[in-house]
Amino acid sequence: MAIVGEPGVILIDCVSTPAVRLAKAGLALEDVNDLILTHFHPDHVSGVPLLLMNMWIMGRRKSMRVYGLHHCLKRLEDMMGSYHWENWPGFFPVAFHRLPETERVLVLENDDIRILSSPVRHLVPTIGIRIESKEDGPTIVYSSDTEPCPSAIRLAAGADVLLHEATGASVGHSSARQAGEVARQAEVGRLLLIHYSPFEPGETLLAEAGESFQGELALAQDFMRLSLARA
């Protein structure tokens, strides 16, 4: 996920080949200044080494800020250590910001937005993310990977848009029906299902979520855009 604003680009999690995907989205690699990692699982952090290496190869000099729980950042440092990044000549500074595992933590803010985090319930320590506009724009919440839990409901309370995972009902994950229940209890305006199986028909997922949530429903898609400004 990329949050695009006047101060630059903020990434939430980083997988695949980030330089290629950023270019496809029309975003410049050099504009990325902040990276928020929700938890240390490969489908959320595996692209970080490539991101940092590509930035270094392109001659980046300005610092990069990385935010996350200690559990995640410690393992990220270990992973980068296995690549001996301390020996990369002229490597730019990377500042790690360890977030406390408590609710409604201020992660960062700029002139446009405020980003908060709260712990959710997954297989490893994980945070959900709340993005609030400072100019009376919509609030967008990303659950990350989680089973239904009170902290996720509180984080999403009153949000205009909730992106909630719909992997399936299991330990550390949620079904589409459970995502709809979280959206209903949090009284959000719109629910977008994310992190769902590509093998399950979208119509089925939406129907399941609609059993518990009567608001606007859709499937999140790669490269879709959400505005942080009121229409």
Sequence and secondary structure as in RCSB ss.txt:
>XXXX:A:sequence
MAIVGEPGVILIDCVSTPAVRLAKAGLALEDVNDLILTHFHPDHVSGVPLLLMNMWIMGRRKSMRVYGLHHCLKR
LEDMMGSYHWENWPGFFPVAFHRLPETERVLVLENDDIRILSSPVRHLVPTIGIRIESKEDGPTIVYSSDTEPCP
SAIRLAAGADVLLHEATGASVGHSSARQAGEVARQAEVGRLLLIHYSPFEPGETLLAEAGESFQGELALAQDFMR
LSLARA
>XXXX:A:secstr
 EEEETTEEEEES  S HHHHHHHTT  GGGEEEEE     HHHHTTHHHHHHHHHHTT  S EEEEEEHHHHHH
HHHHHHHTTGGGSTT   EEEEEE SSTTEEEEE SSEEEEEEEEBSSS EEEEEEEESSS   EEE  S BS H
HHHHHHTT SEEEEE S SBTTB  HHHHHHHHHHHT SEEEEES  TTS HHHHHHHHHTT  SEEEE  TT  
  SS  
